[in-house]
Amino acid sequence: MPDSDTLTIRGTEIEATHIDALANGGARFDFETARERYRVDVSRSGSTEIVTTWRDGQLADLDEPEWLDDVVARLATV
């Protein structure tokens, strides 16, 4: 079962769920808000690559959220 944490960044509540470890030493996460979900690969250095996004449960082409770097930085300290 994936591990998850709920964070509040810039007034947005985000559920961060660790999905899997990546072969390059990074990790795959789902970051979910009330309406949107982002599946993101995070490298060991903290760089991010959005894999898939959803809005209201439907696949969508969403831009990178302004809070993404803050969430990754906060998770690195946990």
C-alpha positions as CSV (number, residue, x, y, z in Angstrom):
1,M,0.0,0.0,0.0
2,P,1.4,3.4,-0.9
3,D,2.5,5.9,1.8
4,S,0.7,9.2,1.8
5,D,0.9,12.6,3.5
6,T,-1.4,15.6,3.4
7,L,0.4,19.0,3.1
8,T,-0.9,22.5,2.8
9,I,1.1,24.6,0.4
10,R,0.1,28.2,-0.6
11,G,-3.4,27.6,0.8
12,T,-3.9,24.4,-1.2
13,E,-4.4,21.1,0.5
14,I,-2.4,18.4,-1.4
15,E,-2.3,14.7,-0.7
16,A,1.1,13.3,-1.7
17,T,1.2,9.5,-2.3
18,H,4.4,7.6,-2.9
19,I,3.6,5.2,-5.8
20,D,6.9,3.5,-6.5
21,A,10.7,3.8,-6.6
22,L,12.3,4.5,-10.0
23,A,15.3,2.6,-11.4
24,N,17.4,5.8,-11.4
25,G,17.0,6.2,-7.6
26,G,14.1,8.7,-7.8
27,A,10.5,8.1,-7.0
28,R,7.0,8.4,-8.5
29,F,4.3,10.3,-6.7
30,D,0.7,11.2,-7.1
31,F,-0.1,14.7,-5.9
32,E,-3.8,15.3,-5.5
33,T,-5.9,18.4,-4.8
34,A,-9.7,18.7,-4.5
35,R,-10.0,18.6,-8.3
36,E,-6.7,17.7,-9.9
37,R,-4.2,14.9,-9.7
38,Y,-0.6,14.9,-11.0
39,R,1.5,11.8,-11.4
40,V,5.1,13.0,-11.1
41,D,8.5,11.4,-11.3
42,V,11.0,13.0,-8.9
43,S,14.7,12.4,-9.5
44,R,17.3,12.1,-6.7
45,S,18.3,15.7,-7.3
46,G,14.7,16.9,-6.9
47,S,13.9,17.6,-10.5
48,T,10.4,16.7,-11.6
49,E,8.7,15.3,-14.7
50,I,4.9,15.3,-15.0
51,V,3.9,11.9,-16.3
52,T,0.1,12.2,-16.3
53,T,-2.6,14.6,-15.1
54,W,-6.3,14.4,-14.3
55,R,-9.0,16.9,-13.6
56,D,-12.2,15.7,-11.9
57,G,-11.2,12.1,-12.6
58,Q,-10.7,12.6,-16.3
59,L,-7.4,12.7,-18.1
60,A,-6.4,16.3,-18.8
61,D,-3.5,18.3,-20.1
62,L,-2.7,20.4,-17.1
63,D,0.2,22.8,-16.7
64,E,2.7,22.3,-13.9
65,P,1.2,23.7,-10.7
66,E,2.9,26.6,-9.0
67,W,3.2,24.6,-5.7
68,L,5.0,21.5,-7.2
69,D,8.6,22.6,-6.3
70,D,7.4,23.5,-2.7
71,V,5.8,20.0,-2.3
72,V,8.9,18.2,-3.5
73,A,11.1,20.4,-1.2
74,R,8.9,19.7,1.8
75,L,8.9,15.9,1.1
76,A,12.7,15.9,0.9
77,T,12.8,17.0,4.6
78,V,10.3,14.4,5.8
